[in-house]
């Protein structure tokens, strides 16, 4: 996986030092993607191109609309900003095009390690690295006299002390919203316990296991120290809880770390106490209970060649090296752009990469597993069924979807 290769090389700068080209396009560009700051910057820089309209739809619901928006002929969106999980659905439905010809024509500034190659064809261009890791209130931990937790068991103990000392009632935050977010937290925890999702070389599910049960039980234990509405909290809501001073410990995306305390009205003690550390382990394991990610962009298949060319040019403008001279931009992500120098906000992602965190599985049927997890785990988290029953439901839902998609007989 390319994240490991760049870690071994000791740098995350992957673009060459070519100067920016003039961004003139002659066909429409329409971009769909997530809404966190790094992608907002990419979108704004793409919109700076002249000669034809460039539009962006950046929303937390991007994964619910990108496939439908690229399935028409012509496609509504000419590019989807994706990660190593969400590209799979677009590949499965054959709605994105190989980029090798466009890379040859306009991608002279790209390094081979940036090119996401699947079955011998370049299908995406990566521009940033990401991982979930510990974000905490250093002042609160100092108040209770403990070091930043390195394990989830230590997080639980710190949470218990914070509550018992009357500092915070619900000191743990987490993006546990039913659906994609809840599934992602299980993916992290399951890997931390040494679990697997499928039998080797097969699409047969293996989550109804000791590791799966342990993962759910730890998630349930953590939820006892969360806001009672935790099943509605995505990353935005969890960030808001932290900014309000209600949360002291949480597992959060590195892509959001730099802007965690920048919103208007954040109390000074929250700003001063803000701190970042690497991802935690669980259950005595030595592999972090997290996943490594890359974020990148694609080009739609069902558009004209002129639109594809314009899209590639505009997206390249959104990741040009000159952007790294802007300090506000440079801290938004662990950029895969020449000139990027790691900031204090990047420490969690770098520690995740250096600790052997496993990349999110980029398998054609992992999306079906993720969907099944997001749909079926809520009942357990609400105390309505056992961990074993929830995981049996996950496997049943997954098998039905996998059979329909042709991955299982």
C-alpha positions in Angstrom: 0.0 0.0 0.0 1.4 3.4 -1.0 1.1 4.9 2.5 3.6 2.4 3.8 6.0 3.2 1.0 5.9 6.9 1.7 6.4 6.3 5.4 9.5 4.2 4.7 10.8 7.0 2.5 10.4 9.4 5.4 8.3 11.9 3.5 4.7 12.5 2.4 5.7 14.9 -0.4 4.8 13.2 -3.6 4.3 15.9 -6.2 7.3 17.2 -8.2 8.5 20.8 -8.1 6.9 21.8 -11.4 5.4 25.3 -11.6 1.6 25.7 -11.8 0.2 25.8 -15.3 -2.5 28.3 -16.3 -5.9 26.8 -15.5 -7.9 27.3 -18.7 -10.7 24.8 -19.5 -13.2 24.6 -22.3 -15.8 22.3 -20.9 -17.9 22.1 -17.7 -16.6 20.5 -14.5 -18.8 19.3 -11.7 -17.3 17.9 -8.5 -18.9 15.9 -5.6 -17.1 15.2 -2.4 -17.0 15.4 1.4 -17.0 18.8 3.1 -13.9 18.9 5.4 -11.5 21.8 4.9 -8.9 20.1 2.7 -11.5 19.2 0.1 -13.1 22.6 0.4 -9.7 24.0 -0.6 -9.4 21.6 -3.5 -12.9 22.6 -4.7 -12.2 26.3 -4.4 -9.0 26.1 -6.4 -10.7 24.0 -9.1 -13.4 26.7 -9.3 -10.6 29.3 -9.9 -10.2 27.8 -13.4 -11.6 30.0 -16.2 -13.2 29.4 -19.6 -16.0 27.1 -18.5 -18.2 26.6 -15.4 -16.9 24.7 -12.4 -19.3 23.6 -9.7 -18.9 21.8 -6.5 -21.3 19.8 -4.2 -19.4 19.2 -1.0 -21.5 17.4 1.6 -21.3 14.8 4.3 -23.8 12.9 2.2 -21.5 12.5 -0.7 -21.3 8.8 -0.6 -25.1 8.6 -0.9 -25.2 10.7 -4.1 -21.9 10.2 -6.0 -22.8 6.9 -7.6 -26.2 8.0 -8.7 -24.8 11.3 -9.9 -22.2 9.5 -12.0 -24.4 6.8 -13.4 -26.4 8.9 -15.9 -25.3 9.5 -19.5 -24.1 12.1 -19.4 -23.0 12.0 -15.7 -24.2 14.8 -13.5 -20.8 14.9 -11.8 -17.6 14.8 -13.8 -15.4 14.0 -10.7 -16.0 12.4 -7.3 -13.5 13.0 -4.5 -13.2 9.6 -2.9 -11.1 7.5 -0.5 -9.8 3.9 -0.5 -13.3 2.7 0.6 -15.6 4.8 -1.5 -13.8 4.2 -4.8 -14.8 0.6 -4.7 -18.5 1.3 -5.3 -17.7 3.4 -8.3 -15.4 0.8 -9.7 -18.0 -2.0 -9.2 -20.6 0.0 -11.2 -18.1 1.1 -13.9 -18.8 4.8 -13.7 -15.2 6.1 -13.5 -12.7 6.1 -16.3 -9.0 5.1 -16.4 -6.8 8.2 -16.2 -3.6 7.0 -17.9 -4.0 9.1 -21.0 -4.8 12.2 -19.0 -1.9 11.5 -16.6 0.4 11.2 -19.7 -0.9 14.5 -21.1 -1.4 16.7 -18.0 0.1 14.8 -15.0 3.8 15.5 -15.4 3.8 16.8 -11.8 2.6 13.5 -10.4 4.7 10.8 -8.8 4.0 7.1 -9.5 3.2 6.6 -5.8 0.3 9.0 -6.1 -1.4 7.1 -8.9 -4.0 4.7 -7.6 -3.6 1.7 -9.9 -6.2 -1.1 -10.0 -5.9 -4.0 -12.4 -3.0 -2.2 -14.2 -5.0 1.1 -14.8 -4.8 4.4 -13.0 -8.2 5.0 -11.6 -7.6 7.9 -9.1 -5.1 10.5 -8.1 -4.3 10.7 -4.3 -3.7 14.1 -2.7 -3.8 13.5 1.1 -3.3 10.8 3.7 -5.7 10.3 6.6 -6.3 8.2 9.7 -8.3 8.3 12.9 -6.4 8.9 16.1 -6.7 10.2 19.6 -7.7 13.9 20.2 -7.9 14.9 23.9 -7.9 17.7 26.4 -4.5 17.8 28.0 -5.7 20.1 30.8 -8.4 17.6 31.8 -6.0 14.7 31.8 -3.5 16.7 33.9 -6.3 17.5 36.3 -7.0 13.8 36.9 -3.3 13.0 36.9 -3.1 10.5 34.0 -1.1 10.4 30.8 -2.8 10.4 27.4 -4.2 6.9 26.9 -2.4 4.6 24.5 -5.1 1.9 24.7 -8.8 1.9 24.7 -8.8 0.3 28.1 -6.8 3.3 29.4 -9.4 5.6 27.7 -12.2 3.9 29.6 -10.3 4.3 32.9 -9.6 8.0 32.3 -13.3 8.5 31.3 -14.4 6.9 34.6 -12.1 9.2 36.6 -13.3 12.3 34.7 -17.0 11.5 35.4 -16.4 10.5 39.0 -14.6 13.7 39.8 -17.5 15.7 38.3 -15.4 17.3 35.5 -17.6 16.0 32.7 -20.6 13.7 32.6 -19.9 12.3 29.1 -16.2 12.8 28.5 -15.9 10.4 25.5 -16.7 11.5 21.9 -17.1 9.4 18.9 -18.5 9.5 15.4 -21.0 6.7 16.2 -23.9 7.8 14.0 -25.9 4.8 12.8 -24.8 4.0 9.3 -21.4 4.6 7.7 -19.8 6.1 10.8 -20.8 3.4 13.2 -19.6 0.8 10.7 -16.2 2.6 10.5 -15.7 2.5 14.2 -16.4 -1.2 14.2 -13.9 -1.7 11.3 -11.2 0.1 13.4 -11.9 -1.8 16.6 -12.3 -5.2 14.8 -8.9 -4.8 13.3 -7.4 -3.8 16.6 -8.6 -7.1 18.1 -6.9 -8.9 15.2 -10.2 -9.7 13.4 -10.7 -10.3 9.7 -13.7 -9.5 7.6 -13.5 -12.3 5.0 -12.0 -15.8 4.7 -8.7 -15.7 2.9 -9.2 -15.4 -0.9 -12.9 -15.4 -0.4 -15.9 -13.1 -0.1 -17.2 -15.3 2.8 -17.7 -13.1 5.9 -15.9 -13.8 9.2 -17.0 -11.0 11.5 -19.2 -13.1 13.7 -16.1 -14.1 15.8 -14.4 -13.6 19.1 -12.8 -10.5 17.7 -16.1 -9.2 16.5 -17.8 -9.7 19.8 -14.9 -8.1 21.7 -15.0 -5.1 19.3 -18.7 -4.6 19.9 -18.4 -4.9 23.7 -15.6 -2.3 23.7 -17.7 0.1 21.6 -20.6 -0.4 24.0 -18.4 0.3 27.0 -17.2 3.5 25.4 -20.7 4.6 24.5 -21.6 4.5 28.2 -19.4 7.6 28.5 -20.8 9.4 25.4 -23.7 11.7 24.9 -26.9 9.6 25.1 -27.6 10.7 21.5 -24.3 9.2 20.2 -26.0 7.2 17.5 -26.8 10.5 15.8 -23.3 12.0 16.1 -21.2 12.1 12.9 -17.8 13.8 12.8 -19.4 17.2 12.7 -21.5 16.6 15.8 -18.6 15.1 17.6 -16.4 18.1 16.8 -19.2 20.4 18.1 -19.2 18.4 21.4 -15.5 18.9 21.7 -15.6 22.6 20.9 -18.3 23.1 23.4 -16.1 21.7 26.1 -18.2 18.6 26.7 -15.7 16.0 25.5 -12.1 15.2 26.7 -11.3 12.1 24.8 -12.2 11.0 21.3 -11.1 9.1 18.2 -11.1 11.6 15.3 -10.0 12.0 11.7 -6.6 13.7 11.2 -8.2 15.7 8.4 -10.2 17.6 11.0 -7.6 18.0 13.6 -6.1 21.3 12.5 -9.5 23.1 12.5 -10.9 21.5 15.7 -10.7 24.6 17.8 -11.0 27.3 15.1 -14.7 27.8 15.2 -16.1 31.0 16.6 -17.0 30.8 20.3 -14.7 27.9 21.3 -13.9 28.5 25.0 -10.3 29.4 25.7 -9.7 26.4 27.9 -10.7 24.1 25.1 -8.3 25.9 22.7 -5.4 25.8 25.3 -6.1 22.2 26.2 -6.3 20.8 22.7 -3.9 18.0 22.0 -3.3 15.2 19.5 -1.7 11.7 19.8 -1.5 8.6 17.7 -4.2 5.9 17.5 -4.8 3.6 20.4 -4.5 -0.2 20.6 -7.0 -2.5 22.2 -7.2 -5.9 23.9 -3.4 -6.2 24.3 -2.8 -6.1 20.6 0.1 -4.1 19.0 -1.8 -3.1 15.8 -3.7 0.2 16.2 -7.5 0.1 16.3 -7.6 2.4 13.3 -7.2 2.3 9.5 -5.0 4.2 7.1 -6.6 6.1 4.3 -5.8 8.1 1.2 -8.2 10.6 -0.3 -8.1 11.3 -4.0 -10.2 12.2 -7.0 -11.6 10.4 -10.0 -13.0 11.3 -13.4 -16.4 10.1 -14.6 -16.7 7.6 -17.5 -20.1 8.8 -18.9 -18.9 12.3 -20.0 -17.3 13.7 -23.1 -13.5 13.5 -23.6 -13.5 17.3 -23.5 -15.2 17.3 -20.1 -12.8 14.6 -18.8 -9.9 16.7 -19.9 -11.3 19.9 -18.3 -12.0 18.0 -15.1 -8.4 16.6 -14.9 -6.9 20.1 -15.4 -9.2 21.7 -12.8 -8.5 19.0 -10.3 -4.7 19.3 -10.9 -5.1 23.0 -10.2 -6.6 22.1 -6.8 -3.5 20.2 -5.7 -0.8 22.4 -7.2 2.4 22.7 -5.0 2.1 26.5 -4.7 -0.8 26.0 -2.3 1.6 24.8 0.4 3.0 28.3 0.8 -0.4 29.3 2.3 -0.1 28.4 6.0 -3.9 28.1 6.4 -4.0 25.5 3.7 -0.9 23.7 4.8 -2.3 22.8 8.2 -5.6 21.4 6.7 -4.3 17.9 6.0 -1.3 15.6 5.6 -1.0 16.7 2.0 0.6 14.5 -0.7 1.9 17.7 -2.3 5.5 18.9 -2.9 6.4 21.6 -0.5 4.3 20.2 2.3 6.0 20.3 5.7 4.3 18.3 8.4 2.7 20.5 11.1 1.8 19.7 14.7 -1.7 18.8 13.4 -0.3 15.9 11.3 1.3 14.0 14.2 -1.6 11.6 14.6 -1.6 10.5 11.0 2.2 10.1 11.0 2.1 8.1 14.2 -0.7 5.9 12.7 1.4 5.2 9.6 4.6 4.5 11.7 2.7 2.2 14.0 1.7 -0.3 11.3 -1.9 0.7 11.1 -3.7 -1.4 8.5 -5.0 0.3 5.4 -8.8 0.2 5.0 -9.6 -2.9 2.9 -9.9 -2.0 -0.8 -11.9 -5.1 -1.8 -14.8 -5.1 -4.2 -17.2 -6.5 -1.6 -16.0 -4.5 1.4 -18.6 -1.8 0.6 -21.3 -4.3 1.1 -19.9 -5.4 4.4 -19.6 -1.8 5.5 -23.2 -1.1 4.6 -24.4 -4.3 6.5 -22.4 -3.2 9.6 -23.9 0.3 9.5 -27.4 -1.1 9.2 -27.3 -4.0 11.7 -25.2 -2.8 14.7 -27.5 -0.1 16.1 -29.8 -2.7 17.9 -26.8 -4.0 19.8 -25.6 -0.5 20.7 -29.0 0.3 22.0 -29.1 -2.8 24.2 -31.8 -4.6 22.1 -29.8 -7.7 21.2 -26.6 -9.6 21.9 -23.3 -9.0 20.1 -23.5 -12.5 18.6 -27.0 -11.8 17.2 -26.0 -8.5 15.8 -23.0 -10.0 14.0 -25.1 -12.9 12.7 -27.5 -10.2 11.3 -24.6 -8.5 9.7 -23.4 -11.6 8.0 -26.9 -12.5 6.8 -27.4 -9.0 5.4 -24.0 -9.1 3.8 -24.5 -12.5 2.3 -27.8 -11.5 0.7 -26.2 -8.4 -0.9 -23.1 -10.4 -1.9 -25.1 -13.0 -3.6 -27.2 -10.4 -5.5 -23.9 -8.8 -6.6 -22.4 -12.1 -7.7 -19.6 -12.3 -5.1 -21.1 -15.4 -3.4 -23.1 -18.3 -4.8 
